[in-house]
């Protein structure tokens, strides 16, 4: 085949273009193959080189990071909105009467999303391993955005009766399916497309998206509440932040549509039953990863979700003070998490996470006892220590988990391991800690639970191989 006059060999750069065009569905290469004249060959070759420059631009680190974390931002933006408006939803979507029961029903609807997450992890993990990471990421953000927006359009109990809470639960289940695949796919894509010496740093941005989403949702809820006031907020104002989720969806779709496929996805090597292959061939790695994730699930939901309510109930404290501490803590995490990921690139995943697990094990009971009987300075110091330990643990998490599974089963193994762990230990942590504190009359029970979780994860990390200096399997 001749591409230029008088030359029988194709240009060396075109072999790279072949791979890119296959991944992007680009037809320019096939037209080059059909070209018969020197003029058309030259024209198609120039077009191919233009496409190559465009694709290289789309592979820039900033584009990859933004396209991936926007889905995590949307996921946790909705999460923060639902939590912020929980007491309001108890009056809007559920029968009037017992406020405590209505609030329980509201959190029951919230928990329904966690029940469906493992199923979503299995479905989207399978899609990521068999159809490609890019396709699965696009579909997950689409499926995730629909319930977020529809919640903002739902009629209340006064208008629709029992249909209102039923629809709310169904939307939460649907969203749980999408969320079950989103975070694991993002972790895989960020680590797979990162330079080998920056996998920890790039992967940590998956958690930056989580923190940014919680921060954005919390600030949106507070802003709407302050501007509209209680009456207009309860009537219609709470719908505005949910409908605004369309902006995040649009940005996410635009960015993800222009992403190339992950180089780790090789269609010719894909497994038709990736989850079964993962269980058979990599069950030990899944078990070790599950043990590692115990501290992640319990620590994150204790520090970020449960702790503000705990601090607000302390003598001399208020909800406003507790929320202020939380917002400042979330801002700090935006910077600490990437630093922890970068540190794991320098010294390894295991040293960083072992240091964090040791800190949680030794300090958590002490810090919670300091919270109960200490001053405002002790509260801020304890919160700072918890945030540092959390950042050191979750910063290397995406790279550590992604690096222990081979590419042909990675999405399935990672999605199921992560989401089953989160369903068992994450979503239930605030409820379980509240029960422990009430049953044993001990307000510091959360510290003891964190210490036990850290001990489990410590030994799981010891069993894991150090993957920082190894190529992706």
C-alpha angles and dihedrals in degrees: 000000000000122000101172131023113280095005124106097184124077117238113271094238092059093074088065090049090054091063093045093049092050090053095046099042088241113168098195093094093053088052089052089055090053095047114115105178130069091235095053091044091054092046093051092046091055089048090051092052090049090052089049092055090048092050093048088053090051088054093060113129093242093055094047092048095047095045092052104040095048088075091052090048090054092047095053094035087064090043092055093045092053092049093046093051097038096114090045092050089053088065098037103047105025136062115279118249125066106044093196092055091046090053091050089051090050092054089044089059088048091052091052088074091060092052091060096043097087089051090050090048090054094047098044093039088056090048092049092051097043106028102028138269094261096056092046092049092052093049093045094056090047093051092044095051096052096067092042092057095039091055086062089055099043117122116237128243092268091059103036106019117205090354089073099065091037091057091046091055092047091051091050090051091049091049091048089059091056095042090051090068102030103074096042092048090050092050091051095046096047094049095042093052096043125099109263093248093050103045093113093051096045093045092051090067089074086070091043086061090052093051093043091052093052091047093048093047093048093048092046092053092047092047094051091046093051096045100044103032128221100297100048091039091056093043101049112322096093089065094065099075092047093051089046087065085084088076092059090045092053093049092047095050093048093051097042093047089062096047118107118229118275111267088228091067108087112175093201090059099041121129118230091213104032098164094052090046090050093052093047098043104026106026092125092055090049090051092049091047090050091054091048091052094055092082092042093055098042096040096047095047092043097048100035103030110022102031099067091057090044093051092045090059095054119108111272093014130108136198089251092056092046092050090048090054089048094051092048089048093051091050089051091050090056087067101030097054097059089045090055090049090051091048090054088055089057104042105013140267096268100054092051096046093042089053090052094046090050090051093050091048096050103033108033098081091043094049094050091050088051090052092055099048103021139094130258089267091054090049093053092045092050092048090051091052092049092050092050092050091047092050092050090053102043097036095072093032099097095048094043094052096040093050096056096061128066117244098249093061101020100108094047096046093044096044096050095042093049099043098044089051092048092048091052101039109014109050092036097049100088091047093045094047091050090052092048092051092049097042097048095031088234119129091191095064091112090065092053091048091051091050093053092047091051091052091054092048093045092064091042090056091049089057093051121091119243104252102176094098097038129090117249109273 
